[in-house]
Amino acid sequence: MPGSGRAEVYFIVAMMILILIVCAVAVYFFFKTFKTEMKEKEERRLEKAAKASEETN
């Protein structure tokens, strides 16, 4: 079939773009979740430190 080589290249390029989009979305949600987890971890650490200082007083 004439032009099938070009169609295959277009298909490969489209799949690569789709993969890049999916990876970008996954990285975005990873960092969003990571940031939230680190904030919660810091809050727990501060609460633990406040509780420990109350017990010593």
Secondary structure, DSSP 8 states (H G I E B T S, - for coil): -TTHHHHHHHHHHHHHHHHHHHHHHHHHHHHHHHHHHHHHHHHHHHHHHHHHHHHH-
